[in-house]
Amino acid sequence: MHVKRTLVTVLLAGLVLSMVSGCGSKVSQSNFDKVKTGMTRAEVEDILGKPTDEGGGGASIAGISASAKIATWKDGDKVITVTFANEKVVTKGSQGL
């Protein structure tokens, strides 16, 4: 009986630890490294979640339209910034990771 109780305790502790470790910030070096040029906005949001801030605009020249948006993810002093042109990653930057 004592062995069963110990086994259950160990399994529950492992489950709790795995749940807690999954709750960390998405604004991390490892997630920043996953973002690649050419990715879609949806692919980036799958990694980082919804941005905390965004801005940008669009233009049309000789019938050709383009849009650029800068999305920012912040967690304290950690920041990831991704620039999208026509909804695809063109540049990325980070601070405090």
C-alpha positions in Angstrom: 0.0 0.0 0.0 2.8 2.4 0.9 4.5 1.8 -2.5 1.2 2.6 -4.3 0.8 5.8 -2.4 4.4 6.8 -3.2 3.9 6.0 -6.9 0.7 8.1 -7.0 2.5 11.0 -5.3 5.4 10.9 -7.7 3.1 10.8 -10.7 1.0 13.7 -9.4 4.1 15.8 -8.7 5.3 15.1 -12.3 2.0 16.2 -13.7 1.9 19.4 -11.7 5.5 20.2 -12.7 4.7 19.7 -16.4 1.7 21.9 -16.2 3.6 24.7 -14.4 6.5 24.6 -16.9 4.0 25.0 -19.8 2.7 28.2 -18.3 5.9 30.3 -18.9 6.1 33.4 -21.0 5.9 33.0 -24.8 8.2 36.0 -25.1 11.4 33.9 -24.9 14.6 33.3 -26.9 13.5 29.9 -28.0 10.2 31.2 -29.4 12.0 34.1 -31.0 14.3 31.6 -32.7 11.3 29.8 -34.1 10.1 32.9 -36.0 11.5 32.8 -39.6 11.4 35.2 -42.5 8.5 34.4 -44.8 6.2 32.9 -42.1 2.6 34.0 -42.1 1.1 36.1 -39.3 -1.0 33.0 -38.3 2.2 30.9 -38.0 3.8 33.6 -35.8 0.7 33.9 -33.6 0.7 30.1 -33.1 4.2 30.5 -31.6 3.8 33.8 -29.7 0.1 34.3 -29.3 -1.7 37.6 -30.0 0.6 40.6 -30.0 0.4 43.1 -27.1 0.8 46.1 -29.5 0.7 46.6 -33.3 0.9 49.5 -35.8 1.6 50.1 -39.4 -0.1 51.1 -42.6 -0.5 50.5 -46.3 0.1 52.1 -49.7 -0.8 51.7 -53.3 1.5 52.8 -56.1 0.6 52.3 -59.7 -2.1 49.9 -58.8 0.1 47.7 -56.6 -0.9 47.6 -53.0 1.3 46.7 -50.1 0.9 46.8 -46.3 3.4 46.7 -43.5 2.6 46.1 -39.9 4.8 45.9 -36.8 3.6 43.6 -34.1 5.1 43.6 -30.6 5.0 41.0 -27.8 6.0 42.2 -24.3 6.5 40.5 -21.0 8.1 42.8 -18.5 11.4 43.9 -20.0 11.4 41.2 -22.6 10.3 42.3 -26.1 9.9 40.6 -29.5 9.1 42.8 -32.5 8.1 41.3 -35.9 7.5 43.3 -39.1 5.1 41.9 -41.6 4.8 42.9 -45.2 1.6 41.6 -46.8 1.1 39.4 -43.8 4.5 37.7 -44.0 7.5 38.1 -41.8 10.2 40.4 -43.3 12.2 41.3 -40.1 12.3 40.5 -36.4 14.0 41.9 -33.4 14.3 41.3 -29.7 15.3 43.0 -26.5 16.0 41.6 -23.0 15.6 37.9 -23.9 
